[in-house]
Amino acid sequence: MSKQKLSVDFTGVTVSAERLPEGKHVVTIDDVKFKEAQTKTKMLEVKFKDSDGRVAYTNITLLEQTLWKLKKFLEAVYQRQFDSKIDMPIADLKGKRVGVEIVEETYVNKKNETKTRAAVDDFFPIPGSKDETVTEDLEDDDDGEEEEEEEVKPAPKKKKKKKVEPEPEEDEEEEEEEEEEPAPKKKKKKAEQPEREKFPWEE
């Protein structure tokens, strides 16, 4: 009896990964690329994968009215605020960790069939996974370089000038310090009165 053989070419055939179920998950950005919708609208297609290999996808439209979603995504990834123009290579997002909330949504495919799929409804930062090595390309208009704080050197201490005590003035003479004792007053001698002439009865 001849053995029956199975001859199949699996080249280019891939098996769809299991989708993330509803709920909140910690994931890694597995891939990110630009994509163009049928309406010629540019979008960012992001693929997420958790530690079990389950995946989820999201498309972030690059229209002015939908930039809030891109802003929320980037702020959750980098855990910082973005309030001005930025320039960044999208490849820098690969490997970053972020939190996503998955919801089930229904859609109609090209065959007019109603299907369900896992959709990313929200993003949130992962505590303790803040990326401290943000590239220069991701920084705002400050060319990615944080202004170095100038080290404020303490003002040089002013040398206290020693007060030069005036040299003691030489005592001109001891008379200035010790008052000269006044000379004793000379007793005025009473002026000798000339002898008067004796009267006759006094002889």
JOFEN-V147676 format. One record per residue. OMEGA is omega in whole degrees, 0 to 359 (* if undefined). BURIAL is + if it has 9 or more other C-alpha atoms within 8 Angstrom, else -. D_CENTER is the distance of its C-alpha to the mean C-alpha in whole Angstrom. Layout:
omega=OMEGA burial=BURIAL d_center=D_CENTER
omega=OMEGA burial=BURIAL d_center=D_CENTER
//
This chain:
omega=181 burial=- d_center=79
omega=179 burial=- d_center=76
omega=177 burial=- d_center=72
omega=181 burial=- d_center=71
omega=176 burial=- d_center=67
omega=181 burial=- d_center=64
omega=183 burial=- d_center=63
omega=176 burial=- d_center=60
omega=181 burial=- d_center=57
omega=180 burial=- d_center=53
omega=178 burial=- d_center=52
omega=180 burial=- d_center=49
omega=179 burial=- d_center=49
omega=178 burial=- d_center=46
omega=180 burial=- d_center=46
omega=179 burial=- d_center=44
omega=178 burial=- d_center=41
omega=180 burial=- d_center=41
omega=177 burial=- d_center=39
omega=178 burial=+ d_center=36
omega=178 burial=- d_center=38
omega=179 burial=+ d_center=36
omega=180 burial=- d_center=34
omega=183 burial=- d_center=30
omega=171 burial=+ d_center=29
omega=185 burial=+ d_center=27
omega=174 burial=+ d_center=27
omega=177 burial=+ d_center=26
omega=185 burial=+ d_center=26
omega=180 burial=+ d_center=30
omega=177 burial=- d_center=30
omega=181 burial=+ d_center=29
omega=176 burial=- d_center=31
omega=181 burial=- d_center=32
omega=179 burial=- d_center=35
omega=180 burial=+ d_center=37
omega=179 burial=- d_center=39
omega=179 burial=- d_center=43
omega=181 burial=- d_center=42
omega=178 burial=- d_center=40
omega=179 burial=+ d_center=37
omega=179 burial=+ d_center=34
omega=178 burial=+ d_center=32
omega=179 burial=+ d_center=30
omega=184 burial=+ d_center=31
omega=177 burial=+ d_center=29
omega=179 burial=+ d_center=31
omega=177 burial=+ d_center=30
omega=177 burial=+ d_center=32
omega=184 burial=+ d_center=31
omega=179 burial=- d_center=32
omega=178 burial=- d_center=36
omega=178 burial=- d_center=36
omega=188 burial=+ d_center=36
omega=173 burial=+ d_center=35
omega=181 burial=+ d_center=34
omega=171 burial=+ d_center=33
omega=175 burial=+ d_center=32
omega=180 burial=- d_center=32
omega=182 burial=+ d_center=29
omega=182 burial=+ d_center=31
omega=176 burial=+ d_center=29
omega=183 burial=- d_center=31
omega=183 burial=- d_center=29
omega=180 burial=- d_center=30
omega=180 burial=+ d_center=29
omega=178 burial=+ d_center=25
omega=181 burial=- d_center=24
omega=178 burial=- d_center=25
omega=179 burial=+ d_center=23
omega=180 burial=+ d_center=20
omega=179 burial=+ d_center=20
omega=182 burial=+ d_center=21
omega=180 burial=+ d_center=18
omega=176 burial=+ d_center=16
omega=181 burial=+ d_center=18
omega=186 burial=+ d_center=18
omega=178 burial=+ d_center=14
omega=176 burial=+ d_center=13
omega=182 burial=- d_center=10
omega=174 burial=- d_center=12
omega=184 burial=- d_center=14
omega=179 burial=- d_center=15
omega=184 burial=- d_center=17
omega=177 burial=- d_center=19
omega=174 burial=+ d_center=18
omega=183 burial=- d_center=20
omega=172 burial=- d_center=21
omega=183 burial=- d_center=23
omega=179 burial=- d_center=24
omega=179 burial=- d_center=26
omega=181 burial=- d_center=22
omega=183 burial=- d_center=22
omega=178 burial=+ d_center=25
omega=179 burial=- d_center=25
omega=179 burial=- d_center=22
omega=181 burial=+ d_center=22
omega=176 burial=+ d_center=22
omega=178 burial=+ d_center=24
omega=174 burial=+ d_center=27
omega=185 burial=+ d_center=29
omega=174 burial=+ d_center=33
omega=176 burial=+ d_center=36
omega=178 burial=+ d_center=39
omega=180 burial=- d_center=40
omega=179 burial=- d_center=44
omega=180 burial=- d_center=44
omega=182 burial=+ d_center=48
omega=183 burial=- d_center=48
omega=179 burial=- d_center=50
omega=180 burial=- d_center=53
omega=178 burial=- d_center=53
omega=178 burial=- d_center=52
omega=182 burial=- d_center=50
omega=174 burial=- d_center=47
omega=179 burial=- d_center=44
omega=177 burial=- d_center=41
omega=181 burial=+ d_center=38
omega=177 burial=+ d_center=35
omega=183 burial=+ d_center=31
omega=184 burial=- d_center=31
omega=177 burial=- d_center=27
omega=175 burial=+ d_center=24
omega=182 burial=+ d_center=21
omega=177 burial=+ d_center=19
omega=179 burial=+ d_center=20
omega=177 burial=- d_center=18
omega=181 burial=- d_center=17
omega=180 burial=- d_center=17
omega=181 burial=+ d_center=14
omega=182 burial=- d_center=14
omega=183 burial=- d_center=12
omega=178 burial=- d_center=14
omega=183 burial=- d_center=13
omega=181 burial=- d_center=16
omega=182 burial=- d_center=16
omega=183 burial=+ d_center=18
omega=183 burial=+ d_center=16
omega=181 burial=+ d_center=13
omega=185 burial=+ d_center=14
omega=181 burial=- d_center=16
omega=180 burial=- d_center=14
omega=174 burial=- d_center=16
omega=181 burial=+ d_center=13
omega=178 burial=- d_center=12
omega=179 burial=- d_center=9
omega=179 burial=- d_center=10
omega=179 burial=- d_center=11
omega=179 burial=- d_center=11
omega=180 burial=- d_center=14
omega=181 burial=- d_center=16
omega=180 burial=- d_center=18
omega=179 burial=- d_center=21
omega=180 burial=- d_center=23
omega=180 burial=- d_center=26
omega=181 burial=- d_center=29
omega=178 burial=- d_center=31
omega=178 burial=- d_center=34
omega=180 burial=- d_center=37
omega=178 burial=- d_center=40
omega=179 burial=- d_center=43
omega=178 burial=- d_center=46
omega=179 burial=- d_center=48
omega=180 burial=- d_center=51
omega=180 burial=- d_center=54
omega=180 burial=- d_center=57
omega=181 burial=- d_center=60
omega=180 burial=- d_center=62
omega=181 burial=- d_center=65
omega=177 burial=- d_center=68
omega=182 burial=- d_center=71
omega=175 burial=- d_center=73
omega=183 burial=- d_center=76
omega=182 burial=- d_center=76
omega=182 burial=- d_center=78
omega=181 burial=- d_center=74
omega=180 burial=- d_center=73
omega=181 burial=- d_center=77
omega=181 burial=- d_center=79
omega=180 burial=- d_center=82
omega=180 burial=- d_center=85
omega=180 burial=- d_center=87
omega=180 burial=- d_center=90
omega=181 burial=- d_center=93
omega=179 burial=- d_center=95
omega=179 burial=- d_center=98
omega=180 burial=- d_center=101
omega=177 burial=- d_center=103
omega=177 burial=- d_center=107
omega=180 burial=- d_center=109
omega=180 burial=- d_center=111
omega=179 burial=- d_center=114
omega=179 burial=- d_center=117
omega=180 burial=- d_center=120
omega=178 burial=- d_center=123
omega=179 burial=- d_center=125
omega=180 burial=- d_center=128
omega=175 burial=- d_center=130
omega=185 burial=- d_center=132
omega=184 burial=- d_center=136
omega=180 burial=- d_center=136
omega=179 burial=- d_center=133
omega=* burial=- d_center=136
//
